[in-house]
Every structure is written in C-alpha cells, then in structure tokens.
Amino acid sequence: MKKYFFATMFIHFTFLGYAETVKGKFRYSDQDPTTGAITFKPIIYSNVEVWSITPGGTWQIETRTTTDVNGEINVLMQWKRARVTYGIRIVAENYACRVNTQRTWSTFFTHPMLNGKEIKKVVRNKNDVLDFSCDFTDLYISQHFNVCCTILKGYEYAAMHREPTETDIVHQVAVSSEIILANSYYSTAAIQLKPENYFEDLLILHEYAHHIEFCVSTFGMIITNHDGCNMDGVFGGLTSLKREEAAWMEGYANFFAQAVNRAFPLEKFVGNSGSLSGYMLEYPHCNASTYQANETELYIAAVLWDLIDDFSPNPNEIYDDIYQNLDEEIFYVFDKELDNGAWPTFFTLFKCMEWSRLCEYQQDNMPKQSNVIHQFRISETFRQGKF
C-alpha cells in the first residue's frame, strides 16, 4: 500500500510539473535622427504573450509575462506533450505607456523574427529550452518600442520625486499618430506623434511631461505654436495671462525632458527637435523678444534647469552659485502646491514650503525672502532673461 501511494504521488507531480522553458532577450534598433547611427537597446518591462498550438489544434495564449530591465524573459511552462509549437508576441506596452500601431488605435505588437520570418519553436522533449532572442533591425518595428521605453524613463523620474503624501495616479498614457495639427502634441491622456518623431527622445519626453502635468499637477490646455522665445495661439491671440500660463506649461516640459536626460545618462537619449536643447537651457537668449521672462518658455526652463544642474562657467547663471540637484524640491511643489485646479504660471511654482531648500538662500544685506525666485521678479536682470 505504501509503495502504491508514493508511486501515485510521484506520477501526479510529474504530470503537473513544469517542463520546457520559454526564454529570450529582445532589443530594438534606436536610431539617432541626426546622424542615422543605430544603437541596440533592450525592450524593458514590456508585455509579452506566450502562445502555443498542438498538432491539429488552434493557437491559444498560454501565459503573459513582462521583460526585465535587460529585456529578457524566462518562463517555465507546464508539460503537455511533444510537438507543441510555441510562438510569442512582444507588445509595445508597459505600465507607463501603450503605443498604438501607426494610423490605428490598436496596440502594436510583433513577433521575434529570423531572416524576415516569425520564429516558432517546437517542443521535442521535457526540459527543452526554447530561445526566442531577437534583435529587431526593422526601424518601423523598433520605433514603437523606442517610444514606450523612453516614456518609461519619464515615468520613473516622476515616481522617484513624488511628494510622499500625494496620491494622484500617473495613468498609462496612450501614444498614437492620429495627427490633426501640424506638429506632435499632447491631448488629454494621449500623445499624438508624427511618424517621423518616433525616435525623437527629447520630444517624446517633452510631450510626456504634459501628461505628468495633467495627472499630478495642473495642465493648462492652451494650444500654441512656440519655439522657446515666441508663442502664438493656434486658435487666436493670447492675453498676457494666457501667455504666462502657456509659457509655464511649455517651459516645464522643456525642463522635464532635460531633467530626465540628466537623471539617466546611460540611456543616451537622442533627438534635435520638439524640445529645447541642454545648451539652450544653459545659455538662454532670445533676440529682440517683446515678452517678459515669465512669459517666455525658454527662460522658465532655464531657471528650473539652473536649480538642478552642476556649476557652470557662464557668469550670467547666478543660480548655479546657489543650488544644484533640487529635482525633488521642484517636483514636490509641482506635485502638491500646483495641484489645485488653477492653471499655474512660473511664479506660482515657488510657493515656500517648510522643508524646501528653495527657502534657505539669503542675499547679503537682504532679509530672507519667501523664496529666491521672487527676489529677481522685478529686477532688470530677470526681465531681460539673463540668468
């Protein structure tokens, strides 16, 4: 009786136990829009579906998983029988974003490929290891994954700097290419990208910053044509207040893109359009601008940048002699103080908080102010945008 009992238990365990392994490492081709150079990057934290078909059967999904930080999966499957064929789908979706197939509203997916054909693997024996590793060289496929992996870093930057008591959720953003305006843009909970912008990392981060504004702060939905120094309403002229609100919205997005770039230097983000360059933020200048600095997105982005970047040789950058690495302080105020429904401007950001180092600086022979930025509001230096 004992021998029979143990034999039965062993057979039952073997029948339900794991057998073959489905694994793979997946990378996409990241193309520099300026030089055309290609760099392979891992498809990180993306959704993966494992499918199978038995002889004479139909394809069915077996399980879902996600790639890891190296773009890898390693899934133990339950044994069915020999001659089961496996295939997988890699989906351009993670917890930060979902990228639609261009010109559609369906989420993009692809299969590992070899010589232009989908890779399928057949199980012969228990404990087979089915390796689906693939480097995607097709740029159309790759650009969908570039968008999602880039946005994920923007999400991580925001998550690292959230104000601890805030509970607003940064929802997954949808990315599509149903463009109805001349350029790429953000429309509530969705980013609309022109197909030629799918490798423009800084532009992607710029548009994602508007999603962060919408989710955790306050997003002023003002549609403009803007270039850093000049700004006009797409559907009519801007009042001084609306210009100030729009300048904050765009200025913060320019800052956010470069802040994420600075926080993740190994990502080597590329692109030369759609967002202000690091050089422009370091050395801001607008020729013959008729607007105040608080109405100019370049100057707003430059002030924010100076509060996080390292010391600079530029003698006009007075904040570089005061602060560095204030990402958290800026985001705390952005996250908590500006989340009140009123469209913010540059000056509403810098409300003093007890814990903020923005309140610590005191100029010689001047009383301590509620925050350092207001000290320069009426100065000619600030009005001319010389930071």
C-alpha positions as CSV (number, residue, x, y, z in Angstrom):
1,M,0.0,0.0,0.0
2,K,2.8,2.4,0.9
3,K,4.6,1.7,-2.4
4,Y,1.5,2.3,-4.4
5,F,0.7,5.5,-2.6
6,F,4.1,7.1,-3.2
7,A,4.2,6.0,-6.8
8,T,0.8,7.7,-7.4
9,M,2.0,10.9,-5.8
10,F,5.2,10.9,-8.0
11,I,3.2,10.4,-11.2
12,H,0.8,13.2,-10.3
13,F,3.6,15.6,-9.5
14,T,5.4,14.8,-12.8
15,F,2.2,15.4,-14.8
16,L,1.5,18.8,-13.3
17,G,5.1,19.9,-13.0
18,Y,7.0,22.4,-15.1
19,A,8.9,21.2,-18.2
20,E,10.0,23.3,-21.1
21,T,11.3,26.8,-20.7
22,V,10.5,29.8,-23.0
23,K,13.2,32.4,-22.9
24,G,14.6,35.3,-24.9
25,K,16.4,38.6,-24.9
26,F,14.9,41.3,-27.0
27,R,16.5,44.5,-28.3
28,Y,15.4,47.2,-30.7
29,S,17.3,49.5,-33.0
30,D,17.4,53.0,-31.7
31,Q,18.2,55.4,-34.5
32,D,19.7,58.9,-33.9
33,P,17.6,61.2,-36.1
34,T,20.5,63.5,-36.7
35,T,23.3,61.1,-37.6
36,G,21.4,57.9,-38.5
37,A,23.6,55.9,-36.1
38,I,22.0,52.8,-34.7
39,T,22.3,51.6,-31.1
40,F,20.6,48.4,-29.8
41,K,18.7,48.9,-26.6
42,P,16.8,46.4,-24.5
43,I,13.0,46.3,-24.7
44,I,12.5,46.8,-21.0
45,Y,9.4,45.9,-18.8
46,S,7.3,45.3,-21.9
47,N,4.3,42.9,-22.0
48,V,4.9,39.6,-23.7
49,E,2.4,36.9,-24.6
50,V,3.3,33.2,-24.9
51,W,1.2,31.3,-27.4
52,S,1.0,27.6,-28.3
53,I,-0.6,25.2,-30.7
54,T,-0.8,21.4,-30.6
55,P,-0.9,19.3,-33.7
56,G,-4.4,19.7,-35.3
57,G,-5.3,22.4,-32.8
58,T,-5.6,26.2,-32.8
59,W,-3.3,28.8,-31.4
60,Q,-4.1,29.8,-27.9
61,I,-2.5,32.1,-25.3
62,E,-0.6,30.2,-22.6
63,T,0.6,33.0,-20.3
64,R,1.6,36.6,-20.1
65,T,4.8,38.0,-18.7
66,T,7.0,41.1,-18.9
67,T,10.6,41.6,-19.9
68,D,13.0,42.6,-17.2
69,V,15.5,45.5,-17.0
70,N,17.7,43.7,-19.5
71,G,14.8,43.0,-22.0
72,E,14.7,39.3,-21.0
73,I,12.1,36.7,-20.2
74,N,12.4,33.3,-18.7
75,V,9.1,31.4,-18.3
76,L,8.7,27.8,-17.1
77,M,5.8,26.1,-18.9
78,Q,3.7,23.1,-17.9
79,W,4.3,20.0,-19.9
80,K,1.6,19.0,-22.3
81,R,3.1,16.7,-24.9
82,A,5.8,16.6,-27.5
83,R,5.4,18.5,-30.8
84,V,3.7,21.5,-29.2
85,T,4.7,24.6,-31.2
86,Y,5.3,27.9,-29.3
87,G,5.4,31.5,-30.5
88,I,5.4,34.8,-28.7
89,R,4.2,38.3,-29.1
90,I,6.1,41.3,-27.8
91,V,3.7,44.2,-27.1
92,A,4.7,47.9,-27.2
93,E,3.1,48.4,-23.8
94,N,4.4,48.8,-20.2
95,Y,3.0,50.3,-17.0
96,A,3.8,53.8,-18.3
97,C,2.5,53.7,-21.9
98,R,0.8,51.9,-24.6
99,V,1.9,52.6,-28.2
100,N,-0.7,52.0,-31.0
101,T,0.2,50.8,-34.4
102,Q,0.6,53.9,-36.6
103,R,-2.6,55.2,-38.0
104,T,-4.7,52.9,-35.9
105,W,-6.0,52.6,-32.3
106,S,-4.8,49.0,-31.8
107,T,-1.8,48.3,-29.6
108,F,1.3,47.5,-31.6
109,F,2.9,44.0,-31.2
110,T,5.3,42.0,-33.2
111,H,7.0,38.5,-33.1
112,P,10.7,37.6,-32.9
113,M,12.0,37.3,-36.4
114,L,14.7,35.5,-38.2
115,N,15.5,36.2,-41.8
116,G,12.2,38.0,-42.2
117,K,10.1,35.2,-40.8
118,E,8.4,34.7,-37.4
119,I,10.4,32.4,-35.0
120,K,8.4,29.4,-33.8
121,K,9.8,26.7,-31.6
122,V,8.7,23.0,-31.3
123,V,8.9,21.1,-28.1
124,R,10.6,17.7,-28.6
125,N,11.3,16.6,-25.0
126,K,10.7,17.7,-21.5
127,N,13.1,20.3,-20.3
128,D,13.7,21.8,-23.7
129,V,14.8,25.4,-23.7
130,L,13.1,27.4,-26.4
131,D,15.1,30.6,-27.0
132,F,13.3,33.4,-28.9
133,S,16.0,36.0,-28.6
134,C,15.9,38.7,-31.3
135,D,17.5,42.0,-32.2
136,F,14.9,43.9,-34.2
137,T,16.6,45.7,-37.0
138,D,13.5,46.9,-38.8
139,L,13.1,50.6,-37.9
140,Y,9.3,50.6,-38.2
141,I,9.1,47.9,-35.6
142,S,11.8,49.5,-33.4
143,Q,10.3,52.9,-33.3
144,H,7.2,51.7,-31.4
145,F,9.4,50.2,-28.7
146,N,11.6,53.3,-28.6
147,V,8.6,55.5,-27.7
148,C,7.5,53.2,-24.9
149,C,11.0,52.6,-23.4
150,T,11.7,56.4,-23.5
151,I,8.4,57.3,-21.8
152,L,9.1,54.7,-19.1
153,K,12.1,56.7,-18.0
154,G,10.0,59.8,-17.8
155,Y,7.6,57.8,-15.6
156,E,10.5,56.6,-13.4
157,Y,11.8,60.1,-12.9
158,A,8.4,61.4,-11.8
159,A,8.0,58.4,-9.5
160,M,11.3,59.0,-7.8
161,H,10.4,62.6,-7.0
162,R,6.7,62.4,-6.0
163,E,5.6,64.3,-2.9
164,P,5.1,61.4,-0.3
165,T,1.6,62.4,0.7
166,E,0.2,62.8,-2.8
167,T,-2.0,60.0,-4.1
168,D,-2.7,61.1,-7.7
169,I,-2.1,58.3,-10.1
170,V,0.1,58.7,-13.2
171,H,-2.1,56.8,-15.6
172,Q,-0.8,54.8,-18.5
173,V,-0.6,57.2,-21.5
174,A,-1.7,56.1,-25.0
175,V,0.5,57.1,-27.9
176,S,-0.9,57.3,-31.4
177,S,-0.3,59.1,-34.7
178,E,-3.8,60.4,-35.4
179,I,-2.4,63.9,-36.0
180,I,-4.9,66.7,-36.6
181,L,-2.4,69.5,-36.0
182,A,0.8,70.4,-37.8
183,N,3.1,69.0,-35.1
184,S,3.2,66.3,-32.4
185,Y,1.2,67.3,-29.4
186,Y,-0.5,66.1,-26.1
187,S,-4.2,65.8,-25.8
188,T,-5.7,64.7,-22.5
189,A,-4.3,61.3,-21.6
190,A,-2.9,60.7,-25.1
191,I,0.2,61.7,-27.0
192,Q,-0.1,62.2,-30.8
193,L,3.2,61.7,-32.5
194,K,4.0,62.3,-36.1
195,P,5.6,59.2,-37.5
196,E,8.9,61.0,-38.1
197,N,9.1,61.8,-34.4
198,Y,9.2,58.3,-33.0
199,F,13.0,58.4,-32.5
200,E,13.0,62.0,-31.1
201,D,13.5,61.0,-27.5
202,L,13.5,64.6,-26.1
203,L,10.4,65.5,-28.0
204,I,8.7,62.3,-26.6
205,L,9.7,63.3,-23.0
206,H,8.5,66.8,-23.6
207,E,5.1,65.6,-24.6
208,Y,5.1,63.1,-21.7
209,A,5.7,66.0,-19.3
210,H,2.3,67.4,-20.3
211,H,0.8,64.0,-19.3
212,I,2.6,64.3,-15.9
213,E,1.2,67.9,-15.6
214,F,-2.3,66.5,-16.3
215,C,-2.1,63.6,-13.9
216,V,-0.4,65.0,-10.8
217,S,-0.3,68.8,-11.2
218,T,-2.5,71.1,-13.3
219,F,-2.3,71.1,-17.1
220,G,-3.3,74.4,-18.8
221,M,-4.7,73.2,-22.1
222,I,-3.6,76.0,-24.3
223,I,-2.8,75.1,-27.9
224,T,0.1,77.2,-29.2
225,N,2.8,77.4,-31.8
226,H,6.0,78.1,-29.9
227,D,9.8,78.0,-30.4
228,G,11.2,78.8,-27.0
229,C,11.1,82.6,-27.4
230,N,7.9,83.3,-29.3
231,M,4.4,81.9,-28.8
232,D,1.1,82.3,-30.6
233,G,-2.2,80.7,-30.0
234,V,-3.3,78.3,-32.7
235,F,-6.9,79.4,-32.5
236,G,-6.4,83.1,-31.7
237,G,-4.2,85.6,-29.9
238,L,-3.0,85.1,-26.3
239,T,-3.7,87.6,-23.5
240,S,-0.7,88.3,-21.2
241,L,-2.1,85.9,-18.5
242,K,-2.7,83.1,-21.1
243,R,0.8,83.7,-22.4
244,E,2.2,83.4,-18.9
245,E,0.2,80.1,-18.3
246,A,1.2,78.7,-21.7
247,A,4.9,79.6,-21.1
248,W,4.9,77.8,-17.8
249,M,3.3,74.7,-19.4
250,E,5.8,74.5,-22.2
251,G,8.7,75.8,-20.1
252,Y,8.2,73.0,-17.6
253,A,8.0,70.4,-20.3
254,N,11.3,71.6,-21.8
255,F,12.9,71.4,-18.3
256,F,11.4,67.9,-17.6
257,A,12.9,66.4,-20.8
258,Q,16.4,67.6,-20.0
259,A,16.0,66.6,-16.3
260,V,15.1,63.1,-17.3
261,N,18.1,63.1,-19.7
262,R,20.3,64.2,-16.9
263,A,18.9,61.6,-14.5
264,F,19.5,58.7,-16.9
265,P,22.8,59.4,-18.7
266,L,23.3,55.8,-19.7
267,E,20.1,56.0,-21.8
268,K,21.9,58.3,-24.2
269,F,18.7,60.0,-25.4
270,V,18.8,61.5,-28.8
271,G,16.9,63.9,-31.0
272,N,17.2,67.5,-32.1
273,S,13.6,68.8,-32.5
274,G,10.5,69.3,-30.5
275,S,12.1,70.3,-27.2
276,L,14.8,72.9,-26.2
277,S,18.3,71.6,-26.1
278,G,20.5,71.4,-23.0
279,Y,22.7,74.1,-24.5
280,M,19.8,76.5,-24.9
281,L,18.8,75.9,-21.2
282,E,22.4,76.5,-20.1
283,Y,22.8,79.7,-22.2
284,P,19.3,81.1,-22.8
285,H,18.9,84.0,-25.1
286,C,16.1,85.4,-27.1
287,N,16.7,88.1,-29.7
288,A,14.5,91.2,-29.6
289,S,11.8,89.4,-27.5
290,T,9.0,91.7,-26.5
291,Y,7.8,89.4,-23.7
292,Q,8.7,89.3,-20.1
293,A,10.8,86.4,-18.9
294,N,7.9,84.8,-17.1
295,E,6.0,84.8,-20.5
296,T,8.9,83.1,-22.2
297,E,9.2,79.3,-22.1
298,L,13.0,79.3,-22.7
299,Y,13.7,81.5,-19.6
300,I,11.4,79.5,-17.4
301,A,13.0,76.2,-18.4
302,A,16.5,77.8,-17.9
303,V,15.6,78.9,-14.3
304,L,14.4,75.5,-13.4
305,W,17.4,73.9,-15.1
306,D,19.8,76.1,-13.1
307,L,18.2,74.7,-9.9
308,I,19.3,71.2,-10.7
309,D,22.4,71.3,-12.9
310,D,26.0,71.5,-11.9
311,F,28.2,74.6,-11.6
312,S,28.6,76.4,-14.9
313,P,31.3,78.7,-16.3
314,N,28.5,81.0,-17.6
315,P,28.8,84.2,-15.4
316,N,25.2,85.1,-16.1
317,E,23.9,82.0,-14.4
318,I,23.6,83.3,-10.9
319,Y,21.6,80.3,-9.6
320,D,24.5,78.0,-10.4
321,D,26.3,79.6,-7.5
322,I,23.3,78.8,-5.2
323,Y,21.7,75.5,-5.9
324,Q,22.2,72.1,-7.5
325,N,20.2,68.9,-7.6
326,L,16.8,70.4,-6.5
327,D,14.8,68.0,-8.7
328,E,12.9,66.7,-5.6
329,E,12.1,70.2,-4.3
330,I,10.8,71.4,-7.7
331,F,8.7,68.3,-8.2
332,Y,7.3,68.4,-4.6
333,V,5.9,71.9,-5.2
334,F,4.8,70.9,-8.8
335,D,3.1,67.8,-7.4
336,K,1.4,69.3,-4.3
337,E,1.1,73.1,-4.5
338,L,0.2,73.3,-8.1
339,D,-2.4,70.6,-8.0
340,N,-5.3,73.0,-7.2
341,G,-7.2,73.3,-10.4
342,A,-5.9,76.8,-11.3
343,W,-3.7,77.0,-14.3
344,P,-0.2,77.7,-13.0
345,T,2.4,80.2,-14.0
346,F,6.1,80.4,-13.3
347,F,5.7,82.3,-10.1
348,T,3.0,80.1,-8.6
349,L,5.6,77.2,-8.6
350,F,7.8,78.8,-6.0
351,K,5.4,78.9,-3.0
352,C,7.6,78.5,0.0
353,M,7.3,75.2,2.0
354,E,8.8,74.4,5.4
355,W,11.0,71.6,4.0
356,S,12.1,73.3,0.8
357,R,15.7,74.3,0.3
358,L,14.3,76.9,-2.1
359,C,13.7,79.0,1.1
360,E,17.2,78.8,2.5
361,Y,19.1,81.3,0.4
362,Q,19.6,84.8,1.8
363,Q,21.4,87.5,-0.1
364,D,23.9,89.8,1.6
365,N,22.2,92.7,3.4
366,M,18.8,91.5,2.5
367,P,16.2,89.8,4.7
368,K,15.4,86.2,4.0
369,Q,12.6,86.0,1.4
370,S,9.8,83.5,1.0
371,N,11.8,82.1,-2.0
372,V,14.8,83.1,-4.1
373,I,13.0,83.4,-7.4
374,H,10.8,86.3,-6.2
375,Q,13.9,88.4,-5.4
376,F,14.5,88.7,-9.1
377,R,11.0,89.2,-10.3
378,I,11.2,93.0,-10.6
379,S,14.9,93.1,-11.4
380,E,16.1,94.1,-14.9
381,T,18.3,91.1,-14.9
382,F,15.4,88.8,-14.7
383,R,13.2,90.8,-17.0
384,Q,15.8,90.5,-19.7
385,G,16.2,86.8,-19.1
386,K,19.8,87.0,-18.0
387,F,20.1,84.2,-15.6
